[in-house]
Amino acid sequence: MNTLEIKGDWNITKGKLKQKWATLTDDDLQYAEGKHDELLGRIQKRTGQTREAVEKAINDAASCCCK
């Protein structure tokens, strides 16, 4: 998988997360290597969901497009 494919998959995943939680912004979903915990924390803070629920939503959204 090349960089463009990974970025495309992440854009699809971001779109699905925004559909699930409309209050999320692009800034909330900005992901940089090594910032996984910060991303989860931002989504948790914005949505009020548990870490486990956020991780499951990300995994579910990513599994649809990353096969």
GURO-85271 format. One line per field, with one value per residue (C-alpha): residue in one letter; x, y, z. Coordinates in pm, 1 decimal. Last residue first. Layout:
! GURO-85271
residuo c(A, ...)
c1 c(X, ...)
c2 c(Y, ...)
c3 c(Z, ...)
//
This chain:
! GURO-85271
residuo c(K, C, C, C, S, A, A, D, N, I, A, K, E, V, A, E, R, T, Q, G, T, R, K, Q, I, R, G, L, L, E, D, H, K, G, E, A, Y, Q, L, D, D, D, T, L, T, A, W, K, Q, K, L, K, G, K, T, I, N, W, D, G, K, I, E, L, T, N, M)
c1 c(-936.1, -887.2, -1219.3, -1472.4, -1218.2, -1133.1, -1484.3, -1517.3, -1170.4, -1240.5, -1580.7, -1430.3, -1153.9, -1410.4, -1631.5, -1331.7, -1215.2, -1559.5, -1786.8, -1846.0, -1833.2, -1588.9, -1379.1, -1365.6, -1272.7, -993.7, -870.8, -860.7, -659.9, -422.1, -371.4, -289.7, -48.5, 266.8, 229.3, 2.6, -372.8, -592.4, -937.8, -1019.1, -884.6, -1112.0, -1405.2, -1612.7, -1959.7, -2131.6, -2038.3, -2126.7, -2109.0, -1786.7, -1643.9, -1738.0, -1572.7, -1256.8, -1238.8, -1271.7, -995.8, -778.5, -826.3, -722.4, -416.2, -317.0, -370.2, -164.3, 118.1, 148.1, 0.0)
c2 c(-424.6, -74.0, 85.6, -91.7, -186.1, 179.6, 278.6, -21.3, 35.2, 402.8, 327.3, 55.5, 287.6, 557.5, 314.4, 181.2, 531.0, 609.0, 856.8, 1220.2, 1324.3, 1617.3, 1502.8, 1143.9, 1251.7, 1473.1, 1200.6, 940.4, 1175.8, 1254.3, 883.7, 816.6, 1109.0, 912.6, 964.4, 1258.3, 1255.2, 1558.3, 1434.0, 1704.9, 1968.6, 1836.0, 1890.0, 1647.1, 1763.2, 1542.9, 1223.0, 919.0, 1108.4, 1276.0, 931.1, 805.7, 1104.6, 1059.2, 690.7, 785.7, 1043.2, 784.9, 540.6, 807.7, 896.4, 527.4, 484.9, 795.8, 673.1, 336.1, 0.0)
c3 c(283.1, 413.2, 330.9, 550.9, 818.0, 876.6, 981.8, 1213.8, 1361.5, 1420.0, 1574.3, 1795.7, 1914.6, 1996.6, 2187.5, 2382.7, 2470.6, 2607.4, 2429.5, 2528.8, 2163.3, 2159.9, 2455.3, 2335.6, 1980.6, 2112.7, 2348.1, 2070.9, 1850.6, 2137.5, 2203.3, 1837.1, 1805.8, 1724.0, 1350.0, 1283.5, 1270.9, 1221.5, 1320.9, 1572.0, 1333.0, 1058.3, 1292.7, 1498.9, 1606.6, 1346.5, 1528.6, 1313.1, 984.0, 1096.8, 1177.8, 830.4, 665.6, 870.1, 765.6, 397.9, 438.1, 617.0, 327.8, 78.6, 285.4, 301.2, -73.6, -147.3, 77.5, -94.6, 0.0)
//
